[in-house]
């Protein structure tokens, strides 16, 4: 297995473990949760996605412009996947 394939495989694992850990440590959607917890949770998820995009861009030795696009795409994908995972596991959002 080459480094890029290994990076892509571990990206899913890092995002799942990081989102799971952040969600259970911060509890961003429990009733008494402050808005700061939600912001911190989403910041962690997006930062993990951006980090994995940056890492893969480095492995591929991409030019700076392409690497920036990859970082943004991975960050956005991490946020979407975290939202979908939360929806699947805990159900849709419940508004007061």
C-alpha positions in Angstrom: 0.0 0.0 0.0 1.4 3.4 -1.0 1.5 6.5 1.2 -1.5 8.2 -0.5 -3.8 5.2 -0.1 -2.8 4.8 3.5 -3.4 8.5 4.1 -6.9 8.3 2.5 -7.7 5.2 4.6 -6.6 6.8 7.8 -8.4 10.1 7.0 -11.7 8.4 7.6 -10.5 6.9 10.8 -9.1 10.2 12.1 -12.3 12.1 11.3 -14.5 9.4 12.9 -12.4 9.1 16.0 -11.8 12.9 16.3 -15.5 13.7 15.8 -16.5 11.0 18.2 -14.1 12.2 20.9 -14.9 15.9 20.4 -18.7 15.2 20.5 -18.5 13.1 23.6 -16.1 15.4 25.5 -17.8 18.7 24.6 -21.4 17.4 24.4 -22.3 20.3 22.0 -26.0 19.5 21.7 -27.1 18.6 25.2 -29.8 21.0 26.5 -27.7 23.1 28.8 -24.8 23.4 26.3 -23.5 26.8 25.6 -23.1 28.0 22.0 -19.3 28.0 22.5 -19.3 24.3 22.8 -21.0 24.0 19.4 -18.5 26.3 17.9 -15.6 24.4 19.5 -16.9 21.1 18.2 -17.3 22.3 14.6 -13.9 24.0 14.8 -12.3 20.7 15.8 -14.1 18.8 13.0 -13.2 21.3 10.3 -9.6 21.6 11.6 -9.2 17.8 11.4 -10.5 17.8 7.9 -8.2 20.7 6.9 -5.2 18.9 8.5 -5.9 15.7 6.6 -6.2 17.7 3.3 -3.0 19.5 4.0 -1.2 16.2 4.8 -2.4 14.5 1.6 -1.5 17.5 -0.5 2.0 17.2 0.9 2.2 13.5 0.0 1.1 14.3 -3.5 3.6 17.2 -3.7 0.9 19.5 -5.1 1.4 23.1 -6.0 0.1 25.7 -3.5 -3.1 26.5 -5.3 -4.2 22.9 -5.7 -3.2 22.2 -2.1 -5.4 25.1 -0.8 -8.4 23.7 -2.8 -7.8 20.2 -1.3 -7.6 21.7 2.2 -10.9 23.5 1.7 -12.6 20.4 0.2 -11.5 18.1 3.0 -12.6 20.6 5.7 -16.0 21.0 4.1 -16.4 17.2 3.6 -15.4 16.7 7.3 -18.2 19.1 8.4 -20.8 17.4 6.1 -19.8 13.9 7.3 -19.9 14.9 10.9 -23.4 16.4 10.4 -24.6 13.2 8.6 -23.1 11.0 11.3 -24.7 12.9 14.0 -28.1 12.7 12.2 -27.7 8.9 11.7 -26.7 8.2 15.3 -28.7 10.7 17.2 -31.6 11.6 14.9 -32.3 14.9 13.3 -31.9 18.3 15.1 -34.4 18.9 17.8 -35.3 22.6 18.2 -36.7 23.9 21.5 
